[in-house]
């Protein structure tokens, strides 16, 4: 770890890698958000919905169909 910490290529290093606990670090430009009329809460909620894979609801393909389909939010890998 000492050699890794010396190398400027690695901004953050950690020995406690946990594959079941993904993390992301985000810095919010609060001044820009304020100028746009967006609250930090709005940003946090948007990110939660973007990354969580939340089930938003269900829909029926047709009026005659009794089968329901779940609507689940997902992101493309290009955005993660």
C-alpha distances in whole Angstrom, upper triangle without the diagonal:
4,5,5,6,9,10,13,13,11,13,11,8,8,8,12,13,17,19,22,21,21,20,21,21,24,26,29,32,34,36,37,37,40,42,42,43,40,39,35,36,38,34,33,35,35,32,32,35,33,30,32,34,37,40,43,46,48,51,54,54,58,61,62,59,58,54,51,48,45,44,40,38,35,33,33,29,30,30,26
4,5,5,6,9,12,13,12,13,12,10,11,11,15,17,20,23,26,24,24,23,23,23,26,27,30,32,35,37,38,38,41,42,43,44,41,40,36,38,39,36,35,38,37,34,35,38,36,33,35,37,40,43,46,49,51,54,57,58,61,64,65,62,61,57,55,51,48,47,43,41,38,36,35,32,32,32,29
4,5,5,7,10,11,10,13,13,11,13,13,17,18,22,24,27,26,25,24,24,23,26,27,31,33,35,37,38,38,41,43,43,44,42,41,37,39,40,37,35,38,38,34,35,38,36,33,35,37,40,44,46,49,52,54,57,57,61,64,65,62,61,57,55,51,48,47,43,40,38,35,35,31,31,31,28
4,5,5,8,9,7,9,9,7,10,11,14,15,19,20,24,22,21,20,20,20,23,24,28,29,32,34,34,35,38,39,40,41,38,37,34,36,37,33,32,35,34,31,32,34,32,29,31,34,37,40,42,46,48,50,53,54,57,60,61,58,57,54,51,48,45,43,39,37,34,32,31,27,27,27,25
4,6,7,9,7,8,8,7,10,12,15,16,19,22,24,23,22,20,20,19,21,22,26,27,30,32,33,33,36,38,38,39,37,35,32,34,35,32,31,34,33,30,31,34,32,30,32,34,37,40,42,46,48,51,54,54,58,61,62,59,58,55,52,49,45,44,40,37,35,32,32,29,28,28,25
4,6,9,8,10,11,11,13,15,19,19,23,25,28,26,25,23,23,21,24,24,28,29,32,34,34,35,38,39,40,41,39,38,34,37,38,34,33,37,36,33,34,37,35,32,35,37,40,44,45,49,51,54,57,57,61,64,65,62,61,58,55,52,49,46,43,40,37,35,34,31,30,30,28
4,5,6,8,10,10,14,16,19,19,23,24,27,26,24,22,21,20,23,23,27,28,31,33,33,34,37,38,38,40,37,37,34,36,37,33,32,35,35,31,33,35,33,31,33,36,38,42,44,47,50,52,55,55,59,61,63,60,59,56,53,50,47,44,41,38,35,32,31,28,27,27,25
4,5,6,9,11,15,17,20,20,23,24,27,25,23,21,20,18,20,20,24,25,28,29,29,30,33,34,35,37,34,34,31,33,34,30,30,33,32,29,31,33,31,29,32,34,37,41,42,46,48,50,53,53,57,60,62,59,58,55,52,48,45,43,39,36,34,31,30,27,25,25,23
4,6,9,10,14,17,19,18,21,22,25,24,21,19,18,17,19,20,23,24,28,29,29,30,33,34,34,36,34,33,30,33,33,29,29,32,30,27,29,31,29,27,30,32,35,38,40,43,45,47,50,50,54,57,59,56,55,52,49,45,43,40,37,34,31,28,27,23,22,22,20
4,6,7,10,13,15,15,18,19,22,20,18,16,16,15,17,18,22,23,26,29,28,29,32,33,33,35,32,32,28,30,31,27,27,30,29,25,27,29,27,25,27,30,32,36,38,41,43,46,49,49,53,55,57,54,53,50,47,44,41,38,35,32,29,26,26,22,22,22,19
4,7,10,14,16,15,18,19,22,20,17,15,14,12,14,15,18,20,23,25,25,26,29,30,30,32,29,28,25,27,28,25,24,27,26,23,25,27,25,23,26,28,31,35,36,40,42,45,48,48,52,54,56,53,53,49,46,43,40,37,34,31,28,26,25,22,22,21,18
4,7,10,12,12,15,17,19,17,15,12,12,11,14,15,19,21,23,26,26,26,29,31,31,32,29,28,25,26,27,24,23,26,25,22,23,26,24,22,24,27,29,33,35,38,41,43,47,47,51,53,55,52,51,48,45,41,38,36,32,30,27,25,25,22,22,21,18
4,7,9,10,13,15,18,16,15,13,14,13,17,18,22,24,27,29,30,30,32,34,34,35,32,31,27,29,30,27,25,28,28,24,25,28,26,23,25,27,30,34,36,39,42,44,47,48,52,54,56,52,52,48,45,42,39,37,33,31,28,26,26,23,23,23,19
4,5,7,10,13,15,13,13,12,14,14,17,19,23,26,28,31,31,31,34,36,36,36,33,31,28,29,30,27,25,27,28,24,24,27,26,22,24,26,29,32,35,38,40,43,46,47,51,53,55,51,50,47,44,41,37,36,32,30,28,26,26,23,24,24,20
4,6,9,12,15,14,14,14,16,17,21,23,27,29,31,34,35,34,37,39,39,40,36,34,31,31,33,30,27,30,30,26,26,29,28,24,25,28,30,33,36,39,41,44,47,48,52,54,55,52,51,47,44,41,38,37,33,31,29,28,28,25,26,26,22
4,6,10,12,10,12,12,15,16,20,22,26,29,30,34,34,33,36,38,38,38,35,33,29,29,31,28,25,27,28,24,24,26,26,22,22,25,27,30,33,36,38,42,45,46,49,51,53,49,48,44,42,39,35,34,31,29,27,26,27,24,26,25,21
4,6,9,9,9,10,13,15,19,22,25,28,30,33,33,32,35,37,37,37,33,32,28,28,30,27,24,26,26,22,22,24,23,19,20,22,25,28,31,34,36,39,42,43,46,48,50,46,45,41,39,36,33,32,28,26,24,23,23,20,22,22,18
4,5,5,7,9,13,15,19,22,25,28,30,33,33,32,35,37,36,36,33,31,27,27,28,26,23,24,24,21,20,22,21,17,17,19,22,25,28,31,33,36,39,40,43,45,47,43,42,38,36,33,30,29,25,24,22,21,22,20,22,21,17
4,6,6,10,13,16,19,23,25,29,31,34,33,32,35,37,36,36,32,31,28,27,28,25,23,23,23,20,19,21,19,16,16,17,20,23,26,28,30,33,36,37,40,43,44,40,39,35,33,30,27,26,22,21,19,19,19,17,19,19,15
4,6,10,13,16,19,23,25,29,30,34,33,31,34,37,35,35,31,30,27,26,26,24,21,22,22,19,17,19,18,14,14,15,17,20,23,26,28,31,34,35,38,40,41,38,36,33,30,28,24,24,20,20,18,18,19,18,21,20,16
4,6,10,13,16,20,22,26,27,30,30,28,31,34,32,32,28,27,23,22,23,21,18,19,20,16,15,17,17,13,12,15,17,20,23,26,28,31,34,36,39,41,42,39,37,34,31,29,25,24,21,19,18,18,19,18,20,19,15
4,7,10,13,17,19,23,24,28,27,26,29,31,30,30,26,25,21,21,22,19,16,17,17,14,13,15,14,10,11,13,16,19,22,25,27,30,33,34,38,40,42,38,37,34,31,28,24,23,19,17,16,15,16,14,17,15,11
4,7,10,13,16,19,21,25,24,23,26,28,27,27,23,22,19,19,19,17,14,16,16,12,12,15,14,11,12,15,17,21,23,26,29,32,35,36,40,42,44,40,39,36,33,30,26,25,21,18,17,16,17,15,17,15,11
4,6,10,13,16,18,21,21,19,23,25,24,24,21,20,16,17,17,14,12,15,14,10,11,14,13,10,12,15,18,21,23,26,29,32,35,36,40,42,44,41,40,37,34,30,27,25,21,18,16,15,16,14,15,12,9
4,7,10,13,15,18,18,17,20,23,22,23,19,18,15,16,17,13,12,15,15,12,13,16,15,13,15,19,20,24,25,29,32,34,38,39,42,44,46,44,43,40,37,33,30,27,24,21,19,17,19,17,17,14,12
4,6,10,12,15,15,14,17,19,18,19,16,15,12,14,14,10,10,13,13,10,12,15,14,13,16,19,20,24,24,28,31,34,37,38,41,43,46,43,43,40,36,33,30,27,24,20,19,17,18,17,17,14,12
4,7,9,12,12,12,14,16,16,17,15,14,11,14,14,11,11,15,14,12,15,18,16,16,19,22,23,27,27,31,34,36,40,41,44,46,48,46,45,43,39,36,33,30,27,23,22,20,21,21,19,16,15
4,6,9,9,8,11,13,13,14,11,10,8,11,11,8,10,13,13,12,14,17,16,17,19,22,23,26,26,30,33,35,39,39,42,44,47,45,44,42,38,35,32,29,26,23,22,20,22,22,21,17,17
4,6,5,6,9,10,11,12,11,11,9,13,13,11,13,16,15,15,18,20,19,20,22,25,26,29,28,32,35,37,41,42,44,46,49,47,47,44,41,38,35,31,29,25,25,23,24,24,22,19,19
4,5,5,6,9,10,10,9,8,7,11,12,10,12,15,15,15,18,20,20,21,23,26,26,29,28,32,35,37,41,42,45,46,49,47,47,45,41,38,35,32,30,26,26,25,26,27,25,22,22
4,5,5,6,9,10,10,10,10,14,14,13,16,18,18,18,21,23,23,24,26,29,29,32,31,34,38,39,43,44,47,48,51,50,49,47,44,41,38,34,32,29,29,27,29,29,27,24,24
4,5,5,6,9,9,10,11,14,13,12,15,17,16,17,20,21,21,23,25,28,28,31,29,33,36,37,41,41,44,46,49,47,47,45,42,39,36,32,30,27,27,25,26,27,25,21,22
4,5,5,6,5,7,8,11,10,9,12,14,13,14,17,18,18,20,22,25,25,28,26,29,33,34,38,39,41,43,46,44,44,42,38,36,33,29,28,24,25,23,25,25,24,20,21
4,5,5,6,7,9,12,11,11,14,16,16,17,20,21,21,23,25,28,27,30,28,31,35,36,40,41,43,44,48,46,46,44,41,38,35,32,30,27,28,26,28,29,28,24,25
4,5,8,10,12,15,14,14,17,19,18,19,22,23,23,25,27,30,29,32,30,33,36,37,41,42,44,45,48,47,47,46,42,39,37,33,32,28,29,27,29,30,28,25,26
4,6,9,11,14,12,12,15,16,15,17,20,20,20,23,25,27,27,29,27,30,33,34,37,38,40,41,45,44,44,42,38,36,33,30,29,25,26,24,26,27,26,22,24
4,7,10,12,10,11,14,15,15,17,19,20,20,23,24,27,26,28,26,28,32,33,36,37,39,40,44,43,43,41,38,35,33,29,28,25,26,25,27,29,27,24,25
4,7,8,6,7,11,11,11,13,16,16,17,19,21,23,22,25,23,26,29,31,34,35,38,39,42,41,40,39,35,33,30,26,25,22,23,22,24,26,25,21,22
4,5,5,7,9,10,11,13,14,16,17,19,20,23,22,24,22,26,29,31,35,36,39,40,43,41,41,39,35,33,30,27,25,22,23,23,25,26,26,22,22
4,5,5,6,9,10,11,12,14,15,17,18,21,20,23,22,25,29,31,35,37,39,40,43,41,41,39,35,33,29,26,24,21,22,21,24,25,24,20,20
4,5,5,6,9,10,10,12,14,15,16,19,18,20,19,22,26,29,32,34,37,38,41,39,38,36,32,30,27,24,22,19,21,20,24,25,25,21,20
4,6,5,6,9,10,11,12,14,15,18,17,19,17,21,24,26,30,32,34,35,38,36,36,34,30,28,25,22,20,17,19,18,21,23,23,19,19
4,5,5,6,9,10,10,12,14,17,16,19,18,22,25,27,31,32,35,36,39,37,37,35,31,28,25,22,20,16,17,16,19,20,20,16,16
4,5,5,6,9,10,11,12,15,14,18,17,21,24,27,31,32,35,36,39,37,36,34,30,27,24,21,19,16,16,16,19,20,20,16,16
4,5,5,6,8,10,10,13,12,15,14,17,21,23,27,29,32,33,35,33,32,30,27,24,21,18,16,13,15,15,18,20,20,17,16
4,5,5,6,9,10,12,12,14,13,17,20,22,26,27,30,32,34,32,32,30,26,23,20,17,15,11,13,12,15,17,17,14,14
4,5,5,6,8,11,11,15,15,18,22,24,28,29,32,34,36,34,33,31,27,24,21,18,15,11,12,11,14,15,15,12,11
4,5,6,6,9,9,12,12,16,20,22,26,28,31,32,35,32,31,28,25,22,18,16,13,10,11,12,15,16,17,14,13
4,6,5,7,6,10,9,13,16,19,22,24,27,29,31,29,28,25,22,19,15,12,10,7,9,10,13,15,17,13,13
4,6,7,8,11,12,15,18,20,24,24,28,30,32,30,29,26,23,20,16,13,10,7,7,7,10,12,13,10,10
4,6,8,12,13,17,19,22,25,26,29,32,34,31,30,27,24,20,17,14,11,8,7,7,10,11,13,10,8
4,5,9,11,14,17,20,23,25,28,30,32,29,28,25,21,19,15,13,9,7,8,9,13,14,16,13,12
4,7,9,12,14,17,20,21,25,27,29,26,25,21,18,15,12,10,6,5,5,8,11,13,16,14,13
4,6,9,12,15,19,20,24,25,27,24,23,20,17,14,10,9,6,6,8,11,15,16,19,17,16
4,6,8,12,15,17,20,22,23,21,19,17,13,11,7,6,4,7,10,13,16,19,21,19,19
4,7,10,14,16,19,20,22,20,19,17,13,11,8,5,6,7,11,14,17,20,22,20,20
4,7,11,13,16,17,19,17,15,14,10,8,6,5,8,10,14,17,20,23,25,23,23
4,7,10,12,13,15,13,12,10,6,5,4,5,9,12,15,18,21,24,26,25,25
4,6,9,10,12,10,10,9,6,5,7,7,11,14,17,20,22,25,27,26,27
4,5,7,9,7,7,6,5,6,9,11,14,17,20,23,25,28,30,29,30
4,7,8,7,9,8,7,8,11,12,15,18,20,23,24,27,29,29,30
4,5,5,8,9,10,11,14,15,19,21,24,26,28,31,33,32,34
4,6,8,10,11,13,16,17,21,24,26,29,31,34,36,35,36
4,6,9,11,14,17,19,23,26,28,31,32,36,37,37,38
4,5,8,11,14,16,20,23,25,28,30,33,35,34,35
4,6,10,13,16,19,23,25,28,30,33,35,35,35
4,7,10,13,16,20,22,25,27,29,32,32,32
4,7,10,13,16,19,22,24,27,29,29,29
4,7,9,13,15,18,20,23,26,25,25
4,6,10,12,16,18,21,23,22,23
4,7,10,13,16,19,21,19,20
4,6,10,13,16,18,17,17
4,7,10,13,15,13,14
4,7,9,12,10,11
4,6,8,7,7
4,5,6,7
4,5,5
4,6
4
